Amino acid sequence: MTTTARVTVVVPTRDSARTLERCLASVREQTVPVELVVVDNGSTDGTPRIAAGYADAVLDAGPERSAQRNHGWRSGRGDVVAFVDSDMVLEPGVIEDAVAALDDPGIGALVIPELSFGEGFLARCKAAEKRGYLDDPAVEAARIYRRTVLEATGGFDEGLSAFEDWDLADRAAATGARVGRTTARVWHDEGRITLRGAYRKRRYYGRWLRAYRARPDARSFGRSRTLRRLLTQRPWLLPGIVTLKAVEAAGLLAGVRRSDTLRP
């Protein structure tokens, strides 16, 4: 696949102007050529203008990122498809690593190791937490797929607007596709994290938790290995991490309860 693979990178957006230029620039700085497809969902800020300066195609689709991603990969021409969020920055070798890894015909999907950066104490706590998740299959989900795997699974479940990346990875693994990983990494721009913002984000995600957990291949939510790593490697951040995780857990539970009230 090294000499013939065509790679499509799909970036879903919605009012992403703060982070989008850095994201798209990192895609264009890859060491191998890619087709870049941005799928916007009604942005009212500078997102469409920024996207037009970098992308091969800027498409409109919604209502949520699962539908945007599906529209993007189905519109693209790549044999390999990478899904990158608009607040992420790729290291230059990610796609080259992916193409090389997919020389193994048994590998159908690839994890990009994810780290994060941002402003303030809570962003440092989140960055430490993300480092603790590296190489943990209970947490990581693939971001790069062979097109044949996407076709076999149908792509993202458009009934999920959270946990959809885990769900697709679970279904891909169920087809027998092995999951590899790149060496180069992706960096998530967390910006400035607040406890209120963290609560609201997890409350939104919680609306889809029961639906995801009902899937036969849904993964465990254990985090003990990560907390042990943090306790031994960065104990000075542990109080902030525990506080942040407690707030996130409360938000997730509130979202689950809200989803119960919305059921017919």
Buried (B, 14 or more C-beta within 10 A) or exposed (E): BEEEBBBBBBBBBBBBBBBBBBBBBBBBEBEBEBBBBBBBBEBEBBBBEBBEEBBEBBBEBBEBBBBBBBBBBBBBEBBBBBBBBBBBBBBEBBBBBBBBBBEEEEBBBBBBBBBBBBEEEBBBBBBBBBBBBBEEEBBBBBBBBBBEBBEBBEBBBBEBBBBBBBBBBBBBBEEEBEBBBBEBBBBBBBBEBEBEBBBBBBBBBBBBBEBBEEBEEBBEEEBEBBBEBBEEEBEEBBEBBEBBBEBBEBBBBBBBEEBEEEEE
